[in-house]
Amino acid sequence: LHLVQTVAREAEAGSLKAWQYGVMHYTVQSCGKAFGPLSLPQTLHFCRTLDAEISQNDLILSTPLGKADDRANAAVLVGAFLMLKYNWTLLKLLEVLTPEADLDFPCSWCPLDAGPPRVMRVRHCWEGLQVARDNGWVNARAMTDDSHAAMACEGWDTLARTYDAAWIVPGAIMVFADPTTTAMDPNPCTFTEL
């Protein structure tokens, strides 16, 4: 695997898909300046697809020149792959992908013309993934087992789609949007009664 511009988006079309930031059932315009990081299911799918492609081909992954947002998403994805496939630690990623670790993300709902200072960085995504991996909340089996990957992704997707919620610590700490707003959302997937 060759990392160009320290890794990222698919170099060519084909069986690999291009990933794009999005919030389920909201338009791209409503996301303001937000561009990532990608969701856990998207990240697991990327890791699984990359692993399958690498086993069959030499790949060069790159990001468009000057596109820091693509580079930040790519860095999170490649870091996730290295953590799940090769059991890399946060310290190893910080050592190898030093410049990428400090790429930052805007607040999800920043208006296009302004916004608060950016505080979430690529390193924070890697740190969260390491905690999840080390506690067994994200399992590397999702890289090799279709049913395990599907189960992990479907559970996350169902919570996000129906309740606008996600587990921070599975079985212990869950975060979710205002339930009244979610219940009133016109999307038919969200719940409608409190």
Disulfide bonds with the S-S distance in Angstrom:
none
